Every structure is written in structure tokens, then in C-alpha cells.
Amino acid sequence: MPSELVNLSNLQTLVLENNRLTGSIPVGIFNISTLGILSLSNNSLQGNLPSSIGYGFPMLQFLHLDTTNLSGVIPGSISNLSQLIVLELDENKFSGFIPGSLGNLQLLERILVSSNLLRSDSSNEELGFITSLTNCRNLRALGFDKMPLLNGKLPASIRNFSTSIERIYGYKSNIQGRIPKSIGNLSSLLLLSLYGNQLTGPIPTSVGRSLPPEVANLEVATTLVLSVNQFSGDIPSAIGKLGNLNYLSLAQNQFQGSMPESMGKMVSLQTLDLSHNNLSGLIPSSLEWLQSLLYFDVSFNKLRGQIPSGGPFENFTSESFISNEALCGPTRFHVPPCPKISNHHKSKTTRIVLIFLGIIAILGALAVFLVYLRYHKKKDRASNDNALLSLGTYERISYYELLQATDRYNEGNLLGTGGFGSVYCGTLNDGRKVAVKVFHVQLERALKSFYTECEVLRNLRHRNLTKVISGCSNNDFKALVLELMPNGSLAKWLHSPSCFLDMKQRLNIMIDVACALHYLHNGYSTPVVHCDLKPSNVLLDQDMIAHVSNFGIAKLLNQEDGLVSTKCDVYSYGIMLMEVFTRTKPNDARFNGNSSLKDLVQSSMPNALYQIIDANLLQEDEEHFAEKLDCISFIMEIALNCSRESPRERSMQY
């Protein structure tokens, strides 16, 4: 960095991130009193921060020095930067103590000190810096992950964090002891990531807002990752009250007892990982109600009994259930069939034979799975790198520009959240409105989702697919910048009381979706299976033209793919056709394990069809009632053909 920069005495913004700068930072830089933003992230600098850093920046609001190779201690004077909003010092070689005086930064909203050699300056076993930071009443994000030298306990004072805190990253930092019960006070917490530590004891009941009522709750949380610890005891049944949770991972712990039946109430859940524990008993049939569940893993436990077969379980494979005690169910799960109920007890010998055969089947499936996994991990590493390289063909947009575009990811710009990330509305420097999809980089499946979207979208171009404008990727941040769809999702237009679509609009939208599927399945050298086709993943532009979005779990088919085919999308398209014209969700409360939206449509054909169609579309006393009913009847026949039980029989006429 040229020393002449210090002569820019009126400089307000200095952004030199993502370059190949080397050497030390000119000391005079830290005396430019007009600076409000200093970002040197992702360079190969060296040296220490000057001890006087806190005295020369009276106006500084944003300090980004992450991934710069800096070393030494974090000066205590940094707490004099009274206007500081964002402090990022992660991915460096800082050592010594985390200054307790950081709690003096009253305006601080985000602080990341992850991936350093820092310790906690505390006279006891607790992480004292957390106590000091509870004075920062505007704090929304705190990151102290990947710091094995911390070696302390979470203090009970964590309850004093303001209700504004949304994200806490503390994984792989050698944190010990128990999670304080007072963690439930953080009522705005969206993400708590503490996996890969030495935590022990049960999960606090306050996480699920159990009694006593004075204990606050985490009801708004969308992500909870407590895997790779030493938690024991039962999974609290109150966890079922986390109705907004999208991602729950309790894998690789020592949980015992049965899976709570209340988990069936976690209607937003998309990922549930309870693998590698000591869970016993049955898999609750209530989980069949979780229509949003995409990933489910209870392998390596001691579960027994029948595997549920309805709802999301129709899409799971044997990998979700390997190495359990005595599960039974459909043969596709590689478990023995469940014994039929009869008046005569089967002999003990027969039961032993069934269990023995089940063990052989499970071990065989495990061996095949491990070989498959080892092969594809190597394959995925190469494809992930290629996917990231492909982002270079799009225009480059920096992390800082995205920060500005979304007003520092302000809640007012939040369009929606999911298990793998959040989507924000933003305005780029040139005035363009965009959607910024930010991935939770600490979640392995979220990273896989990011790489998948890069791989799929880099080669696809179609008027009915979401358009990628750019991508932003580094070690701690990954996002896709997409064209903003001002009319939101099809789900909003179907199920919001203030929205309405007439018959022609609904038909045109579903034709658009069919065109997108035809292109994905036939218009590219390698067929693409979306795997998650539903109204919330169909976005509408200003002209109400439909665009299929969210390719986070899509599949690029090749000769080795046997579990997924384009027929999966055809089935989803049929179900969506039914939802669009009946305005009834597939997971509507009226349906139970023995009935479905498809059953409702099938049983109403043809004479009672008008009774289940959206009343806004069809009235018996209106003109052209018969013609409209014939049209909808034909559409429902297409829907039923698309959703036949046998994939071979599903219609491929887009």
C-alpha cells in the first residue's frame, strides 16, 4: 500500500478489499480522521495494528480487516472508536486476549473475531468478553468460532444480550460446560451455532419456551446447530414449539430416549439431523405432517419399529435410516418388512431370522453408501471449485456493495428466510433492484446448496428461470445476486387474502412453469431435476411472468443417478396444478396420513369437481359455467396423470 495514501486528508471511504496487496499498512492511514469506512479484507498484508488505532478515527463506522494476515494483539484502544458499527477481524493471526473494553462500543451491530489465536481475558473459567459485549445494546451478530484457545464456558450473563441479537457463531472453539438456561432470553435469536465443542448436559428447556413462563424463548429462531458435542439426556419435548425452525442439527451427541412426538408440530422444518446418538423407540408418525422436510437423518441410533411412509418420507432413501436397532418398513429403505398383524404370534425363530436379515441388509447398505460417499466427495470437491470459478463470467459485486445495497442486511429488506440462508431486497450503486440470497456458510448443507446453485445456474438461460446477476464468495460469506421479482411468489398470490389470480393468469403461470421444466429436462446437454418445485419457488415479475427459482437441491442427471429422475418434477408439477386451481395446500389440516390433495381431486372427478375448485374461479350461477368446468376438469386430468404413483406412468407432455 503506497504511503502517499496518508496525504488524502479528506478521504471518507477507503475500500481495497479482494486484491493482492502486501506489506504493512501505512501507519498514517490510522490518522485520517475523516474516514468512515476502511476495508482491506482479503489481502496478504503483514504487521500489527497500532496501539493508537482508537484515537485517530473519530468518524469510523465500518472496519473490515478480515483475512488480511495481520498478527499481534487487538489494541485495547479500539474501544474508543465510539461510532463503530461493524468490526471484522476474523481469519487472521491475532493472539492474546479479546479486549473486555469492546463492550464500550455502544453502536456496535456486528463483531467477528473468528479464526484467530485469541483467548478470553477472564479470572474464572467463563468467556468474560461475552459479558462485556452484553453492553452493546444494538448487537445483532457475534462470531467467535474456530478459536480453540478460548477454552471456557458460556457465562450466565449471556441472558443480558439485548433482544436485538440474531446470530451467534461459536462453533469449534473448545467451549465447555453446559449451555446456560438463560439462553432462552434471546427472543430474537435466528441462528445459534455451537457445534464441534465440548458442551455437556441437556439442552436447556428454555430453548423451547417450556415452563416456568418467566423464562423467555427462541420462538423466532430459524436455525439451531448443536451437533458434535457431548449433550446427553432426552431431547426436550418443548422443542416442538419452535415453529419457525428450518434447520435443526443435534447430530453426533449422546442423546437418549425417544424422538419427541411434538416434532411433528415444527411445520417449517426443512432439515432434521439426529444421526449418531443413542435414540431409541419409534420414529414419530407425526413427522409425516412436515411437508417442507427435505433432509432427514436418524442413522446410527437404536430406533425400532415401523418407518413412516407418508408425507416427506415418500422422498427419503435408505441412507436416512442405516445402522439402527430394529426398524422395519418398505424394502426401498433396506429394512425388513413390518410383520402383519394377525391373531397368531409368530415364532421366536422367525423374529430372529427377520432381525438377522435386517442387520445384513443394513450393513450391506452401509458398505455401499460409504463407497458411494467416498467417490462423490472427491467428485464434489472438483465441481465446487469449478462452480465458484464460473462466477467470474458475471459482473463482479463486492461484499461491501452488497452491504450497502441491503442497508447492512436490514430486517426491513428481508424478503424471506430458509434453512440454508436468507434473501434480502437491495439496490445496487447503478440503481438496479436485486434480490441478494445470503447462505449460512457455517452449515455444510448450505454450502452444498450454494455450490449446487452455482453449478446449475451458470449454464442455464431461459425466460422462465431466475436470472443470476452476480455472485459474491469468500471463506466467510457466500451470496447470489438475482434479478428481483417485484410481484413475489406464486404462494403469496394463492394464499394471501389480499391477492387474487383469475383463471387466465393461473393458466399462463402454469404454462410458464411447464416451459421452464421442459427446458430443464430437455433443453440442456445434461438434464436438470429441480427437486423442490412448489408455489413458493415460483416467482412473478412485473408482467406476472413466472420464473422458477431456488435450485439449492437440484440435481444434474448422469448415468450414475438412479434415485432421482425428471419424473420427480413431473409429480410435483401435478400436485402444484391441483393447488393452483383449488387454492388448497397439500399440507392442509384436513388431510391426514390416509388422505391427500390428490385423493381429494381424484374422488371429486368429474361430477363434484366444482365443489373443491377455488370459489373465486367458478360459480354455478355464472355465465359459461359449463365451459369453465370442462376446462378445469381437463386441467385436473393432466394433474392426475402427472402425479401417478408409478413414475413410468406419469405424463411427460409439458
N, C-alpha and C positions, 0 to 999 in steps of 0.2 A: 504494500500500500504506500503510495507516494506521500512523503512527509508534507508536501505542499497543500494537501487537503486541509491542514490546520489553518491555512490562511483564509478559508471560506467562513468568515466570521458571522455571516448572516444565515448560514445553512440551517434549514429546519428538518430536512429528511435526507438520510444517507442510507441507501439500500444497495449493498454489493453482494447479496447472497447468491449461492449457486454459481460460484466461479472457481478459479484455481489460484487464488491469492495465497501468498506465502509470506513468511517473515513475521515480524512483530507488528502490533497495532501502534501507529504513531501516538506517543503519549499525549500530544496536543489535541488529538481527537476528543479526549475526555474533558477538554476545557472549552469546547464550543457551546456556549451557554444557551444558544438558540435552538439546539437540536431537540426535536420532539420524538423522532423515530431514528433508531440506529439498528440496522440489521446487517450482520456479517455472516449469517448462517451458511453452513456447508462450504467451508473453505479449509485450507491447510495452513492455518496460522500457527503461531507459537508464542510462548511467553505467558506472563501473568496479567491479571487485572491490577491496575494501580490501586494502592490503598486509599487514594484520594478520590476514587471514582464517584463517591456520593456528593462531592462538593462542587463539581463543575457542570452539572446537568439539572438546573432548576426547573426546566420545562420538559424533561424527558418523560414520555408516556409508554413507549414500546422499546424494549431492549431484547434483541434476538441475537444471542451469541451461541446458539446450539450448533453442535457438530463443527467446531472450529479448531479443535486440538489444543485448546488453552489448558493450562495447568495452574498449580499453586492453590492458594486458598481463596475463598469468596470473601472479599473485604467486608468487614462489619459496617463500613461507611455507606454501603449500598442501601442501607435502610434510610438514608437521608434523601433518597430520590422520592420526594413526597408526592409527585404527580404520576408515579409509575402505575401502569395498568397491567402490562404483560411483561413477565420476566422469564426468559427461556435460556437456561444454561445447561441443558441436557446434552448427553453424548459428548462429553469432554473428559479431561483428566484431572478435574478439580479434586483436591484432597482436604483433609482437616475437617472442621466442624461446620455444620449448617448453622449460620448465624441465627441466634434466637431473636435478634433485633429485627428480623424480617417482618415480625408482627406489627411494626410501626408503619408499614406501607398501607395506609388506610384505604386507598383506592384500588389496591391490587385485585385483579379479577382472575388472573391465570399465572401460576408459577410452576415451572418444570425444572427439576434438578436431577432428573433420572440419569442412569448410566454414568455415574461418576464414582469416585473413591471416597465419598463423603461419609462422615459419621454424625451421630446425634450428640450435641453438647448437652449432656444431662447428668446430674449427680446420681440418678437412680436408673433403673432398667428401662424406663419408659422413653419413647421418642419425644424428647422435650420440644423439638422445633414445631411439632404439631400443635402443642399447647399454645405456643406464641402466635402461630398463624390463625388461631381462632379469633384473634383481634381484628383480622381483615374481614370486615363485615360484608364486602362485595365479592368475596372469593367464590368463583364458580368451578375452577378446575385446579387440582393439585396432583402433581406427578412426582413420586419418589421411588419409582420402580427400578429394578435391575441394579440395586446397590447393596451387595452382600455384606458390606462392612457396617450397615446400620445396626443390625443385631440388637433389637429392642422390642418392647411391647407397645401396642397401641394404647395410648392413655385414655382414661375415662373422660378426660376433658374434650374428647372428640365430639361429645354432645353439644359443646358450645359453638361449634361451627354454625354460621348463620344458615338460615333456611334457603339461602341462595345457592349453596354448593351443590353442583350437579354431577361432578365426575371426580373420583379418587382412584388413582393408579398407584398401587403399592405392591405389585407382584414381583416375585423373585428378589426380595430384599431381606431375607433371613429374619422376618418378623416372627416373634414367638408369642407364646401365651394364648389367651382367648380373645375373641372379638368382644369388645365391651358391649354390654346390654344397651348402653345409651346410644349405640349406632342408629337405633330406630328413631332418634330425634331428627335425623336429617331428612325431613319430609320432601325435599325437592331432589333428592339424590336419584340420578338416572343410571349411573354406572358405578359399580364398586368392583374393582379387580384386585384380588389378593391371592391369586393362585401362585403355587410354587414357593410357599413359605413354610414355616414350622408351626403353624397355628394348630391349636388343640381344642378339645372340649366341644360342646354342642354349638350349633348356630343359634344365636340369641333369638328368643321367641319374639322380641320386638320387631324383628325383620318382617314378620307377618302381621303386625298390629294385633297381637293377642293381648288379652287382659294381663295386668291392670290397665284401665283405659287411659291413665295418665301417661303411659308410655306411648310416644309418638310412633310414626310408621314410615314405611318406604313405599307407600302405595303407588307413587308415580314412577318408580324405577322401571326401566325397560331392559336392563342388562345386569345380571348378577353372576359373577365368575369367582368361585371359591375352590376351584379344582387344585389338585396336587398339594394338599395339606395333610393334617392329621386329625381332622374332625371325626368325632365319634358320636355314639348315641343315635337316636331316631331323627329322621327329617321331620321338623315340626309341621303338624297338620295346618297350622296357621299360614304356612307359606302359600296355600291355595288362595289367599286373599290378595296376592299380588297380581291383580287382574290385568295390569298393563305390561307385565313382563314378556319380552320377546325372546330373550336368551337366558337360559339357566344352565349352568355347568357346576355340578358338585362331584365331578369325576375324580378318581384316584384319592379317595379318603378312606375312612374306616366306619362309615355309616352302617347302622344295623337296623333291624326291624323291617317293617313293610313300607311300601310306597304309599304315601297318603292318598286316600280316595279324593281328597279335596283338590288334588292337582287337576282334576277334570274341570275345575272352575277357572283355570288360568287360560282364558279363551284367546288371549293374544299370543300365546306361546308358539314360537316357530322352531326353536332348538331346545331340546331337553337331553342333557348328557349326565347320566348317573352311573356310568361304567366304572369298573374296578373299585367296588365297595363290597360290603358284606350284607347287602339287602336280601331279605327272604320274603316268603309269602307270594301272593299273586300280583300280577300286573293289573291295576285297577281298570275295570271295563269303562269307567267314566272318561278315560283318556280318548275314547272313540269320539267324544264330542269336540275335541280340539282340531277343528277343521283347518287351522292355519299351521299345524305342526308339520314341518318339512324334514326335520332331522331328529332321530330318536335312537338313543344308545343305552341299553342296560346290560351290555355284555360283561362277563366276568363278575357275576354276583351269585347268589344262591336262590334265585327265583324258581318258582314251580307253578304248575297249573297251566291253564289254557291261555294262549296268546290271543288277545282281542283281534278280531278280523275286520271290524267296520271302520268307517271314517278314515283317518290318515294311515291306519295300519294296512290298508289296501296297497299302499305305495312303498312300504318298508321291505327290506330284504333280510336274509338270514344274518347278515353282519351285525344287525342291531341286537341280536339275542345270543350270540355264541358264548359258550362256557358258562352255562347256568346249571342248576341242580337237576330240575325235572320239569322243564317246560314241554308243552305239547301243543299241537295245532296243525295248520296246513303244511303239507310237505315242502312247499317252497321256502319255509323257514328252516329246513333241515332239522326238524324235530319230529319225534314220533307223533302219530295221530292221537288225539284225545280218546280215551275209552268211551264207548257208547253207554248211555245209562240203561240199565236193564234190571230185572228182578233177581238176577243171579250174580253173585260175586265171582269175578274172575279169579283164577287160581293164582297163588303166590308166585308160582313158576312163570306164568305168563307175564306178570307185572315185572319180574326181574329181567326177563328177556327184553321187554319193551324198553326198560331203563337202559339196559346194556346196549341195545341197538341205538338208542338215542345218544348215548355217550360216544359211540363210534361215529355216528353221523356228525355230531358237534365237533369232535376232534378232527374229522376229515375236512369239515367246512373251515375250521380254524387254520389248518395247514394250507388249504387252497387260498384262503384270504390273505395269510401272511406273505405267501409268494406273490400274489397279485399286488398287494400293497407295496412290497419292496420294489417291484418292477415299475409301478406307476409313480412312486415317489421320485425315482430318477428321471422319469419322463417329464413329470410336472415341473421339476426344477428348471429344465431347459426351456419348457414352454412358457413358464412365468417370466423368465428373462426376456424372451422374445416379445411377449405381450407388452412389457414395460418399454422396450426399445421402440415398439411401434407407436407409442405415444408421441414420439418425436416428429411424426408426419403431420401432426396437428399443430396449431399455433401454441406458443408457449405462454402460459399464465403462471405467475409466481404465487407462492403461498401468501405473500404479503398482499398481492392484489385481490386474492380471494378473501383475505381477512377484511380488507376494506369493502369489498363488494357486498359482503354479508353483514356489515356493521359488527364485526368480531363475532359472527355466528349468533347474532342476537335472537332471542326467542321469538321476537315479533316477525322474524323472517323464516321461521321454521315451518316447512311445508308438511313434514311427516317424519316419523321415526320407525325403524325396524330393528330386527335382531342384529343386523350387520352394520348399521350406521344410521345417519340422519340426512335429510335433504333440506337445503335452505334455498330460499329465493335470494338472488343477488343482482347487482347492477355493475357491469364492468366499466372500466375507465372510458370506453367509447360509447357508453350509454346503453349497451345491449342488456336485456333482461335474460338471466340464465338461471338454471337450477344447478346447485352445487351438491353433489352426493358425496358426503364425507364418511369414510369407512372407519370402524373401530379397529385400529391396527393391532391392538393387543389381543384380538381374538383370531385364532388361526383360521376359523371358518370364514371370518370376514375378509381376511387377506385372500383366501382362496376365491371368494366371491369377487373381489376386486380384479384379480388376475383373470378370472373367467370372463368378466365383462370386457376387459381389455382385449382378450383373445377373440371373443365373438364379435364385438362391435368394430374392431379395426378394419375388417374386410367387408362388412355389410353396409349396403346403401339401398334404402327403399323409402318411398314417401310415407309408408305406414309403420316405420320403425323410428324410435327416438334418435335424434341426431346428436352425435358427440362433437363438442366444440374443442375440448382440450382435456388434458389430464394433469394432475399435479402429484408427484410421488417422491418421497424420500423415506428415510428409516422410520420416522415418527408420524408421518402424515401421508394419507393417500386419499385422493378425491377425483371424481369425474365431473367435468363441466358439461352440462347437457343443455340443449335448447329448451327454454321454458314453455310449458304448455299452459296458457292462461286460463283455460276452462277446466283445469283439474282432471280428476279421474272419472271414469265411467261409473265407478261405485258411488261417487258423490251424487251424480245426476240420477242414479237409480233410487237411492235410498235416503236422500235428504228431502225433507218435506217441502223445502222451498224451491226444488228443482223439478223440471218436467221435460221429458222427451216424447215427441209424438211417434207414431208408428214408422213414418218415413225416416226420421232421424235414427231410430233404433236399428232399422234395417240397414241403412247406409253404414252405420258404425260397425255392425257385424260383418258386412261385406268388406270393409276396410281391414278388419281383423283377419278375415279369411285370406285376403290378398297378402297380408304380412306372413301368415302361416305358409301359404303356397310358396312364397319366396324363400322362407327359411328352410322348408323341406325339399324344394326342388330347384331353386334359383341360384344355388351356390355349389361349388365343387364338392364340398362336404356338407351333408345335411345337418341342420342345426335344430335341436329339440329345445324348446323354451323351458319346459318342465314346471312352469308356475303361471299358467295362463288363467287369469281371473280379472274381474272388473277393476280392481284397484291397480292392476298393472297395465291398464289401457288408458292412455292419456289423450285429452282432446285439445286441439289447437284452437286458434281464434275463429276458424271456419268450421269447427266441430268435426274436423277430420281426425280419425282415430290413429294413434301411434302406439304400438306395442312396446313396452318398456321393461326394465328390470330383468337383466339377463344373468343375475348373480349365481343361479344354479343351473344355467343352460348346459347342454351337452353337445359337443361336436362329435357326430357319429363316425365310427370307423368299423372295420370288420371285427374288431375285438369286443365291441359293445353288444352285450346280449340282454342286459336288464332294462335298457331304455330304448324306445323307438319313437318314431313320429306319431305312432298311434296314441301315445300318452297325450300329446297336444290335441289330437282329434277328439279324444274323450273329453278333455277339459273344455274344448270349444262347444261340444254338445251341451254340457252342463251350463255353460255360460249363456248359450242361446235360450235355454229354459229360464234362467234367472232374469235375463233382459226383458223377456216378454211377460213373465208372471210377476216380476218385481218381488220375487221371493228368494231369500238367500238359501244356499244349500245347507247351511248350519242353523236354519231357523229352529226355534224352540219346539215347534210342532213335530219335528222329526226326531225319532229315537233310533235305537240300534236296529229296529226292524223295518224302518221306512225311510224314504229319502225324497228329494225333489224329483228325481227321475221316476220313482214309483208313483208320485202324485200325478205327474203328467201322463204317464202310461195308463193309469187307471181312469183318467178323465177323457181319454181319446175314444171316439170323437165327439160323443153326444154331450158330455158335461164339460168340455174344454172351456167354454165361455165363463164358467164359474171360477176358474182359477187364474184366468188371464187378468193382468192389471186393469182394474176398472176404469182407469183413465183412457184406456185404448178402445174399450169395447163396451157398448151398452145395448141391451136388447131392443130398445125402442128407437135407436138411431137409424138414420138412413144408411143404406149399404151394409147393414149388419151382417147379412149372409155372406157377401163378398169378402168382408174383412175376416170373418170367422174362417172361411175357406183358406185365405192367405195364411193366417196364423196356424191353422191346422197343418198346412203343408210345411211350414217352418218347424213345427214341433216334430213332424215325422223325420225331418232332416236331423234334428237334435237327438232323437231317439236312435237313429241309425249311427250317428257319431259316437254315442255312448253305450254301445252294446258291450256286454260283458267280455266276449271274446274279441281280442284285438284284431284278429283276422277278418271279423265281420263288420268292423267299423268302416263307415263310409269315408272314402278319400276324395270325394267330389267337393272341392273347396268352393 
